[in-house]
């Protein structure tokens, strides 16, 4: 297996773990790996009146997570969310962009409303 395929497999496992983590926190997963004309959204989830568009980052160590997300990636997720928000959000819902940072043997770091930070 080449490096790219190995990273892709790790990313998919990370997304599956992130979805499981969100389910345990009471979120209902609405979509996974949703491709839009503006990019891909890793997860879309709902809990009550809140819908989150989630970017998942998996790294081989916790130290590498600090640089895993940047304003460019957040803007890309936001643009992709704008393309499909009408499918998942009802009037009165709160919408936000969240980030889940995952590394082996570490508890997930959930950055809520990461775009506002």
C-alpha positions, 0 to 999 in steps of 0.5 A: 500500500502506498503512502497516499492510500495509507493516509486515505485509509487513516482518514476514513478510520478517523472519520468513522471514529469521529462519527462514533464520538459524536453519536455518543455525545447525542448527535445524529449523523446526517451525512458522511464524506459529502462531496459538493461543487465547492469541496468535501464535508467530512460529517454533517450532524444534528442535535436538537436545533443545531446542525454542524458541518464537521472537518475531521483531522487525524494525525499520527501524534497529538503534537501534529494536531496543532497545525492540522487546521488553518483558516484556508481549510475552514473557509473551504469547509464553510464554502462547501457547507453553503452549497448544501446548507438548504438540505439540512437546516430548517428555519430557526436552526443554529448552524456552525462549523466544528472541527474534530482533532484525532490522534492515537491514544488521545481523547478527541478534541472537539473545537466547536464553532471553529470558524468564529474562533 
